[in-house]
Amino acid sequence: MVLRAGQPVRVEFTKWDGREHWAYDGRYLGSDEHGDWIGHPAGTLMARPGRSFVDTSTWLTLMPTDGKPWLVTFNAPGHRLRIYIDLTTVPTWQDTVLRTIDMDLDVVVPRDGRDPFIDDEDEFAEHRELFGYPPDVVTLTEQAAKELLAAVIGEEPPFDQTADRWFDRLAELRP
């Protein structure tokens, strides 16, 4: 299936053992050299078993199309985090649903002047044992986190101002 700009899509995360995790809807915005971009306007429902909320800010999801094991959230100005990167299995499209497995390790870029950092290392270690992550998956996830941290610190594209034009595209699509 070929996705078209403005088309409704869904993002679904699971845990390694198959349990449902976060799920939310968005609109496909297009793709560039960094991957596929999805827009989520303020008012989007985010839900996982046991918790849900309506997000009051606008954000973008970037799925790298080069087989990298992560998804990036770029938050609009005003949100406390500028960038939040979920380390995952390699995300895949299944029709209009973007699916991936959350590996419980994240790279976070705050807006308050604090340095970017790798988050949830304790959760990753705990789940690595609990779920029995294979050694090659552990190595790939840890290496990707280090590379992503360096990229956000260096403000390498797409972690520079690349997302701005995609926020503009989302604004153009909104009714």
Solvent accessible surface area in square Angstrom, and as a share of the most:
residue,aa,sasa,rsa
1,M,156,0.70
2,V,139,0.80
3,L,28,0.14
4,R,160,0.58
5,A,61,0.47
6,G,13,0.13
7,Q,15,0.07
8,P,98,0.62
9,V,6,0.03
10,R,81,0.29
11,V,0,0.00
12,E,42,0.19
13,F,11,0.05
14,T,42,0.24
15,K,15,0.06
16,W,72,0.25
17,D,78,0.40
18,G,52,0.50
19,R,125,0.46
20,E,127,0.57
21,H,24,0.11
22,W,38,0.13
23,A,16,0.13
24,Y,10,0.04
25,D,75,0.39
26,G,6,0.06
27,R,65,0.24
28,Y,18,0.07
29,L,0,0.00
30,G,12,0.11
31,S,64,0.42
32,D,28,0.15
33,E,147,0.66
34,H,36,0.16
35,G,0,0.00
36,D,14,0.07
37,W,0,0.00
38,I,0,0.00
39,G,0,0.00
40,H,0,0.00
41,P,32,0.20
42,A,43,0.33
43,G,49,0.47
44,T,15,0.09
45,L,99,0.49
46,M,28,0.12
47,A,32,0.25
48,R,87,0.32
49,P,85,0.53
50,G,90,0.87
51,R,128,0.47
52,S,68,0.44
53,F,72,0.30
54,V,86,0.49
55,D,20,0.10
56,T,125,0.73
57,S,24,0.15
58,T,25,0.15
59,W,7,0.03
60,L,0,0.00
61,T,1,0.01
62,L,0,0.00
63,M,15,0.07
64,P,3,0.02
65,T,80,0.46
66,D,94,0.49
67,G,42,0.41
68,K,89,0.38
69,P,10,0.06
70,W,18,0.06
71,L,4,0.02
72,V,1,0.00
73,T,22,0.13
74,F,7,0.03
75,N,13,0.06
76,A,17,0.13
77,P,116,0.73
78,G,80,0.77
79,H,47,0.21
80,R,175,0.64
81,L,15,0.07
82,R,53,0.19
83,I,0,0.00
84,Y,57,0.22
85,I,0,0.00
86,D,22,0.11
87,L,1,0.00
88,T,2,0.01
89,T,36,0.21
90,V,65,0.37
91,P,3,0.02
92,T,66,0.38
93,W,61,0.21
94,Q,92,0.41
95,D,107,0.56
96,T,37,0.21
97,V,26,0.15
98,L,0,0.00
99,R,91,0.33
100,T,9,0.05
101,I,48,0.25
102,D,11,0.06
103,M,0,0.00
104,D,4,0.02
105,L,5,0.03
106,D,6,0.03
107,V,0,0.00
108,V,4,0.02
109,V,11,0.06
110,P,10,0.06
111,R,87,0.32
112,D,98,0.51
113,G,72,0.69
114,R,132,0.48
115,D,114,0.59
116,P,29,0.18
117,F,65,0.27
118,I,38,0.19
119,D,46,0.24
120,D,43,0.22
121,E,107,0.48
122,D,112,0.58
123,E,56,0.25
124,F,6,0.02
125,A,37,0.29
126,E,110,0.49
127,H,23,0.10
128,R,69,0.25
129,E,137,0.61
130,L,120,0.60
131,F,35,0.15
132,G,49,0.48
133,Y,11,0.04
134,P,47,0.30
135,P,111,0.70
136,D,102,0.53
137,V,31,0.18
138,V,17,0.10
139,T,89,0.52
140,L,92,0.46
141,T,2,0.01
142,E,65,0.29
143,Q,88,0.39
144,A,7,0.06
145,A,1,0.01
146,K,125,0.53
147,E,99,0.44
148,L,8,0.04
149,L,39,0.20
150,A,61,0.47
151,A,13,0.10
152,V,3,0.02
153,I,104,0.53
154,G,51,0.49
155,E,99,0.44
156,E,90,0.41
157,P,81,0.51
158,P,10,0.06
159,F,6,0.03
160,D,42,0.22
161,Q,119,0.53
162,T,26,0.15
163,A,6,0.05
164,D,73,0.38
165,R,119,0.43
166,W,4,0.01
167,F,37,0.15
168,D,85,0.44
169,R,82,0.30
170,L,2,0.01
171,A,69,0.54
172,E,132,0.59
173,L,49,0.24
174,R,110,0.40
175,P,171,1.08
